[in-house]
Each structure stands twice: as C-alpha cells, then as structure tokens.
Amino acid sequence: MNQLPKIMSAVKAEHLWLQKNQEVYQWDAVISDNRYGLFHEQIRSVIITHQVNIKTGMGGWVNKIVKWINHYYLHKFDQCWIPDQSENINLAGELSHGSIPANAVYIGPLSRFTDSNKSNAGYLLILLSGPEPQRSLLEHILSAQLKGYKGTVKIVRGLPSETVKPGNTEGVEWFNHLPANDLQDMIDNAALVVCRSGYTSVMDLVRLQKKAILIPTPGQAEQEYLAAYLMQQGIFLSVNQSNFDLQKELEKAAHFSPKFPSLDYVAFKEVIHQFVYG
C-alpha cells in the first residue's frame, strides 16, 4: 500500500511521455508490457499483464482498493492482453481469472523459447533473478548448501552487467548471464531447475516441460501465490526461501513427476493478427 503513490506517479509520468512523443512520432498503436501509463485517447493501445487480480498479501479492504485502481487503469486501454489460457487449466490461477476487465483478451502463455530438444545431461541448474538484496541472499544460501553436493551444478546469476563472477569449483560452474539460445540449451539439458517463481520463468519452464523447484521471492505476494498454486496443480515443487534445504528438496524432486498441462503457446499470433488487420 505504501508503494501506491510511487507507482501512480510513475504511471502519470509514462502517460505524459506518450502524449508528448505521440505529437512527434505519430504512432499508429502502442502495445505495452505492464506499463499502465502508456494509453492514449487518439490511438489504439494495449497492455499486457497476467495480474488482473493483484495479490497484495494483505487481504481485505487493501485488496479491494488495489483491485479497483488496477481495473481503473486497465480499462483505459482498448484491450488488456492476458498471457494465459481462459480455461480451468491455466498457469496464473486467480491472478488472471475471476473478476477480469471487460476489455480482457486471453492470448495464451508466452515464451522466448521454442520447442524443447532436451537430452538431459543430468546436472542441477540454478537460475538466480529478481531484486536485491533477495537475489544475493538466495545465492549465498544455495552456495553454502552446495558444499556437500556431489553432482554437477551450473549457476546463472542473473547479472547481465556484471564482469566478475565467483571462481568455478569442482562440480560447480558459474555464469553471470546467458543469451536466450544458450539459456534454453542449458535448461533443456538440466535434470532439475531451481529458480524464482516469477511468471516469465514459469511460462518458460512449462514450455520446455522441465522439472523445477520454485523459491518465491520473500515479500512478493504474486510469486508466493504462484508457487503455492503451481505446486497444488502438480506442475512444480515449491518451498519458501527460509525453509530451503537442498538435500531435502532434491529427495522430494527425485520422487516428483510433474503434471505439465497442454497449453497453446502460439495463440497470441491470431490475437495480434486481429489487432493489426481487424
């Protein structure tokens, strides 16, 4: 709740920026990824978001206020594209279903990856991401627990601008960042992935049908909900960061068979075609 003034100020700044630059560039349409201020009264505009029902972690009247504000801005766009399926089998649960804006269009899940060509080389892959200090905290937790691990581990730190990385040790290889193609190859060939429960990661992992353990970022209600929901659906395992024990989670994963749903990852093409050509 205390972030609302900052968020609304950013939305206002985005809207003013678009109004000013539209006079110069005369765009035909705007498609924005979670940028709530990029709507315009004179051109068609679309916002892409899976959070039409935001989880605040506070419940009650706070959720109602945030939901009202969220829908108020979503309705300013011509369309709200939801990267999920409308059916009962979906990835975002209550975040993308239930009370949705009248301009909502389900476009199916999205992923930068293509169909998997996995060979399963048998290593453990750890993908770090998200805001500090939680990214670094998780890196330290996992690094400490890996000292007793006997297998091969690859760790992608999620630091594209970093030039220095921890030195490789026996069985552990570090990467600050990887291009999309290399990252897909690494995920394809992993026996198990450990990562945050951000929605982009979720969509990518389901596209590649990769067994994973999700660790939601502490304090991020959306990630906490997604991790719990996807574990309930039998798609992924999940565990809170404060309770993470690598050995115990690996034992659980060894007996876990994911129930990956059949999803349409190309449905968005028809939506875009309709938007462009009518």
C-alpha positions as CSV (number, residue, x, y, z in Angstrom):
1,M,0.0,0.0,0.0
2,N,2.8,2.4,0.8
3,Q,4.1,1.9,-2.8
4,L,0.9,3.2,-4.4
5,P,1.9,6.9,-4.5
6,K,5.2,6.0,-6.2
7,I,3.5,3.7,-8.7
8,M,0.8,6.2,-9.6
9,S,3.5,8.9,-10.1
10,A,5.3,6.6,-12.5
11,V,2.0,5.9,-14.4
12,K,1.4,9.6,-14.7
13,A,5.0,10.2,-16.0
14,E,4.6,7.4,-18.6
15,H,1.3,8.9,-19.8
16,L,2.8,12.4,-20.2
17,W,5.8,10.9,-22.0
18,L,3.5,9.2,-24.5
19,Q,1.3,12.3,-25.1
20,K,4.4,14.4,-25.8
21,N,6.1,11.9,-28.1
22,Q,3.0,11.0,-29.9
23,E,3.0,14.5,-31.3
24,V,6.4,13.9,-32.7
25,Y,6.3,10.3,-33.9
26,Q,2.6,9.8,-34.7
27,W,2.5,6.1,-33.8
28,D,-0.5,4.0,-35.0
29,A,-0.7,1.9,-31.8
30,V,1.0,1.1,-28.6
31,I,1.5,-2.3,-27.0
32,S,3.0,-2.1,-23.5
33,D,4.2,-4.8,-21.1
34,N,2.8,-3.8,-17.7
35,R,3.2,-0.1,-18.4
36,Y,0.0,1.3,-17.0
37,G,0.5,4.8,-18.3
38,L,1.0,4.0,-22.0
39,F,-2.6,4.6,-23.1
40,H,-3.7,7.3,-25.5
41,E,-7.1,8.7,-26.3
42,Q,-6.4,9.1,-30.0
43,I,-4.6,5.8,-30.9
44,R,-5.2,2.2,-30.1
45,S,-3.4,0.9,-27.0
46,V,-2.9,-2.5,-25.4
47,I,-1.5,-3.5,-22.1
48,I,-0.1,-7.0,-21.4
49,T,-0.4,-8.3,-17.9
50,H,-1.3,-11.6,-16.1
51,Q,-2.1,-9.7,-12.9
52,V,-5.7,-8.5,-13.5
53,N,-6.3,-9.5,-9.8
54,I,-3.3,-8.4,-7.9
55,K,-2.3,-10.2,-4.7
56,T,-1.1,-7.7,-2.1
57,G,-0.5,-10.2,0.7
58,M,-2.6,-8.0,3.0
59,G,-6.2,-9.1,2.1
60,G,-9.5,-7.4,2.9
61,W,-10.0,-3.8,2.0
62,V,-6.5,-3.4,0.8
63,N,-7.0,-5.9,-1.9
64,K,-10.3,-4.3,-2.9
65,I,-8.7,-0.8,-3.2
66,V,-5.8,-2.1,-5.2
67,K,-8.1,-4.1,-7.5
68,W,-10.3,-1.1,-8.1
69,I,-7.2,1.0,-9.0
70,N,-5.8,-1.7,-11.2
71,H,-9.0,-2.2,-13.2
72,Y,-9.5,1.6,-13.5
73,Y,-6.2,1.8,-15.4
74,L,-6.7,-1.4,-17.3
75,H,-10.0,0.0,-18.7
76,K,-8.2,3.0,-20.2
77,F,-6.6,0.7,-22.8
78,D,-8.5,-0.6,-25.8
79,Q,-7.5,-4.2,-24.9
80,C,-5.9,-5.9,-21.9
81,W,-4.0,-9.0,-23.2
82,I,-3.6,-11.7,-20.6
83,P,-0.8,-14.2,-21.3
84,D,-2.6,-17.3,-20.0
85,Q,-5.5,-19.5,-21.1
86,S,-9.1,-18.8,-20.3
87,E,-9.8,-22.4,-19.4
88,N,-9.7,-24.1,-16.0
89,I,-6.3,-25.5,-17.0
90,N,-4.1,-22.4,-16.7
91,L,-0.8,-21.1,-15.2
92,A,-1.8,-18.0,-13.2
93,G,-4.9,-19.1,-11.3
94,E,-6.7,-16.2,-9.5
95,L,-4.2,-13.7,-10.8
96,S,-5.6,-13.9,-14.3
97,H,-9.1,-15.3,-13.7
98,G,-12.3,-14.5,-11.8
99,S,-13.1,-10.8,-12.0
100,I,-11.5,-9.6,-15.2
101,P,-11.9,-6.2,-17.1
102,A,-14.4,-6.1,-19.9
103,N,-11.6,-5.4,-22.4
104,A,-9.6,-8.5,-21.5
105,V,-8.4,-11.0,-24.1
106,Y,-6.6,-14.2,-23.3
107,I,-3.7,-14.6,-25.7
108,G,-2.2,-17.9,-24.3
109,P,1.1,-18.2,-22.4
110,L,4.2,-16.6,-23.9
111,S,7.8,-17.8,-24.0
112,R,11.0,-16.7,-25.7
113,F,11.9,-20.4,-26.0
114,T,11.0,-22.8,-28.8
115,D,10.0,-26.5,-28.6
116,S,12.4,-28.4,-26.4
117,N,15.2,-30.7,-27.7
118,K,16.3,-31.9,-24.3
119,S,18.9,-34.5,-23.9
120,N,19.0,-34.4,-20.0
121,A,22.7,-34.2,-19.2
122,G,21.9,-34.8,-15.5
123,Y,23.2,-31.6,-13.9
124,L,21.4,-29.3,-11.4
125,L,20.7,-25.8,-12.8
126,I,20.2,-22.8,-10.6
127,L,18.7,-19.7,-12.1
128,L,19.0,-16.6,-9.9
129,S,17.0,-13.4,-10.6
130,G,15.0,-10.6,-9.1
131,P,15.6,-7.6,-7.0
132,E,18.4,-7.2,-4.4
133,P,19.1,-8.0,-1.7
134,Q,17.0,-11.1,-2.1
135,R,18.8,-12.3,-5.2
136,S,22.2,-12.2,-3.4
137,L,20.7,-13.7,-0.2
138,L,19.4,-16.7,-2.2
139,E,22.8,-17.0,-3.9
140,H,24.6,-17.2,-0.5
141,I,22.1,-19.7,0.8
142,L,22.5,-22.0,-2.2
143,S,26.3,-21.6,-2.4
144,A,26.6,-22.7,1.3
145,Q,24.4,-25.7,0.8
146,L,26.1,-26.8,-2.4
147,K,29.3,-27.6,-0.5
148,G,28.1,-31.0,0.3
149,Y,26.6,-31.7,-3.1
150,K,28.3,-34.4,-5.1
151,G,26.8,-33.8,-8.6
152,T,27.4,-31.2,-11.3
153,V,25.9,-27.8,-10.9
154,K,25.5,-24.8,-13.2
155,I,24.5,-21.4,-11.8
156,V,23.3,-18.5,-13.8
157,R,23.4,-15.4,-11.6
158,G,21.1,-13.1,-13.5
159,L,23.6,-10.2,-13.6
160,P,24.0,-9.2,-17.2
161,S,26.2,-6.1,-16.5
162,E,28.5,-8.0,-14.1
163,T,32.0,-8.8,-15.3
164,V,33.3,-10.6,-12.2
165,K,32.0,-13.9,-11.1
166,P,32.8,-16.5,-8.4
167,G,35.5,-18.9,-9.4
168,N,34.4,-22.3,-10.6
169,T,35.0,-25.1,-8.2
170,E,34.8,-28.8,-8.6
171,G,31.4,-29.6,-10.0
172,V,30.1,-26.0,-9.9
173,E,30.2,-23.7,-12.9
174,W,29.1,-20.0,-12.7
175,F,27.6,-17.7,-15.4
176,N,26.7,-14.1,-14.8
177,H,24.3,-14.1,-17.8
178,L,23.4,-16.1,-20.9
179,P,21.8,-15.2,-24.2
180,A,18.3,-16.8,-24.7
181,N,19.5,-19.6,-27.1
182,D,22.3,-20.6,-24.7
183,L,20.0,-20.4,-21.7
184,Q,17.4,-22.7,-23.4
185,D,20.1,-25.2,-24.2
186,M,21.2,-25.2,-20.6
187,I,17.6,-25.6,-19.3
188,D,16.9,-28.3,-21.9
189,N,19.9,-30.4,-20.7
190,A,19.3,-30.0,-17.0
191,A,17.9,-32.7,-14.8
192,L,16.4,-30.2,-12.4
193,V,16.0,-26.4,-12.2
194,V,15.9,-24.3,-9.1
195,C,14.6,-20.8,-9.6
196,R,12.3,-18.0,-8.5
197,S,8.6,-18.3,-9.2
198,G,8.3,-15.2,-11.5
199,Y,5.6,-15.7,-14.2
200,T,8.1,-15.4,-17.1
201,S,10.1,-18.2,-15.6
202,V,7.0,-20.3,-15.1
203,M,5.9,-19.9,-18.7
204,D,9.4,-20.8,-20.0
205,L,9.7,-23.9,-17.8
206,V,6.3,-25.2,-18.8
207,R,7.1,-24.6,-22.5
208,L,10.2,-26.7,-22.0
209,Q,8.4,-29.2,-19.7
210,K,11.3,-29.0,-17.2
211,K,11.1,-30.3,-13.6
212,A,11.7,-27.5,-11.2
213,I,11.7,-26.3,-7.6
214,L,10.4,-22.8,-7.2
215,I,11.5,-20.5,-4.4
216,P,9.3,-17.3,-4.3
217,T,11.0,-14.0,-3.5
218,P,10.1,-13.2,0.1
219,G,7.6,-10.5,0.4
220,Q,6.4,-10.7,-3.2
221,A,2.8,-11.9,-2.8
222,E,2.4,-12.7,-6.5
223,Q,5.3,-15.1,-6.5
224,E,4.3,-16.7,-3.2
225,Y,0.8,-17.3,-4.6
226,L,2.1,-18.6,-8.0
227,A,4.5,-21.1,-6.3
228,A,1.8,-22.4,-4.0
229,Y,-0.8,-22.6,-6.8
230,L,1.5,-24.4,-9.2
231,M,2.5,-26.9,-6.6
232,Q,-1.2,-27.6,-5.8
233,Q,-1.7,-28.2,-9.5
234,G,1.2,-30.7,-9.5
235,I,3.2,-28.8,-12.0
236,F,6.2,-27.7,-9.9
237,L,7.6,-28.2,-6.4
238,S,7.9,-25.1,-4.2
239,V,9.5,-24.1,-1.0
240,N,9.9,-20.9,1.0
241,Q,13.4,-19.4,1.0
242,S,13.6,-19.5,4.8
243,N,12.9,-23.3,4.8
244,F,15.0,-24.3,1.9
245,D,17.2,-27.3,2.5
246,L,18.8,-28.5,-0.7
247,Q,19.2,-32.2,0.3
248,K,15.6,-32.5,1.4
249,E,14.3,-30.8,-1.7
250,L,16.4,-33.0,-4.0
251,E,14.9,-36.0,-2.3
252,K,11.4,-34.7,-2.9
253,A,12.2,-33.9,-6.5
254,A,13.5,-37.5,-7.1
255,H,10.0,-38.8,-6.4
256,F,8.1,-36.0,-8.1
257,S,6.5,-36.4,-11.6
258,P,5.3,-33.0,-13.0
259,K,1.8,-32.8,-14.5
260,F,2.5,-30.4,-17.3
261,P,-0.7,-29.0,-18.9
262,S,-1.1,-28.9,-22.6
263,L,-1.1,-25.1,-23.5
264,D,-1.2,-23.1,-26.7
265,Y,2.0,-21.1,-27.0
266,V,1.1,-19.7,-30.4
267,A,-2.4,-18.4,-29.7
268,F,-1.1,-14.9,-29.5
269,K,-0.4,-14.8,-33.2
270,E,-4.1,-14.8,-34.1
271,V,-4.8,-12.1,-31.5
272,I,-2.0,-9.9,-33.0
273,H,-3.3,-10.5,-36.5
274,Q,-6.8,-9.4,-35.4
275,F,-5.4,-6.3,-33.7
276,V,-3.3,-5.3,-36.7
277,Y,-5.7,-6.2,-39.5
278,G,-9.0,-6.1,-37.8
